[in-house]
Amino acid sequence: MTCEYRCINRPVDWEVDFGGKGMDGIMQGQVAWQGSSTLLTVTMTLIPHGFLRLFSPIMKWSFQRGEVKNLANVKAYMESL
């Protein structure tokens, strides 16, 4: 898989295009401050090719589930600092 950062505006937002043999996609992230809290929004657009299109609903569910766990781990780590 190849990743190309299209936009980096640290620490506010970023955009990454990625592509591989069976799938392309775009990931965007934004950080917004809300008083003493921070809101992280991550959006991923997947563009499967060929037979992977048949598995799009399963891949979407799997990616979402994985990202919820990943972001919970990031939050726990950041709050422990």
C-alpha positions in Angstrom: 0.0 0.0 0.0 1.2 3.5 -0.8 0.3 6.5 1.3 0.6 10.1 0.2 0.0 13.0 2.5 -2.0 15.6 0.6 -2.4 18.2 3.3 -0.8 18.6 6.7 -1.8 21.6 8.7 -0.4 20.6 12.1 -2.0 20.2 14.6 -5.4 21.1 13.1 -6.0 18.8 10.2 -4.5 16.4 7.6 -5.4 14.3 4.6 -3.9 11.1 3.3 -4.6 9.4 0.0 -3.7 5.7 0.0 -3.8 3.0 -2.6 -3.0 -0.6 -3.0 -3.7 -3.6 -5.2 -7.4 -3.9 -4.3 -8.4 -0.7 -2.7 -7.8 3.1 -2.7 -9.0 5.5 -0.1 -8.8 8.9 1.6 -8.3 9.5 5.3 -8.9 12.9 6.8 -8.4 14.0 10.4 -9.4 17.2 12.2 -8.6 18.4 15.8 -10.9 21.0 17.4 -10.6 22.4 20.8 -13.7 22.7 23.0 -12.8 24.5 26.2 -10.5 22.1 28.1 -11.3 19.2 25.9 -10.2 18.2 22.4 -12.4 16.6 19.7 -10.7 14.4 17.1 -12.7 13.6 14.0 -11.3 11.0 11.6 -13.1 10.2 8.3 -12.1 7.4 6.0 -13.4 6.9 2.5 -12.7 3.4 1.1 -12.8 2.7 -2.7 -12.5 -1.0 -3.2 -11.8 -2.4 -6.6 -12.8 -5.7 -8.2 -14.1 -8.4 -6.1 -13.5 -6.4 -2.9 -16.5 -4.3 -3.7 -18.6 -7.3 -2.7 -17.1 -7.1 0.8 -17.6 -3.4 1.3 -20.2 -3.7 4.1 -18.0 -6.1 6.0 -14.9 -4.0 5.5 -16.7 -0.9 6.6 -17.9 -2.6 9.8 -14.5 -4.1 10.5 -12.6 -0.7 10.0 -15.1 1.2 12.2 -14.8 -1.4 15.0 -11.0 -1.3 14.8 -10.8 2.4 14.8 -13.1 2.7 17.8 -10.6 0.5 19.7 -7.6 2.4 18.3 -9.0 5.8 19.3 -9.9 4.5 22.8 -6.3 3.4 23.2 -5.0 6.7 22.1 -7.3 8.6 24.4 -6.3 6.4 27.4 -2.6 7.0 26.6 -3.0 10.7 26.3 -5.0 11.0 29.5 -2.3 9.0 31.3 0.4 11.6 30.5 
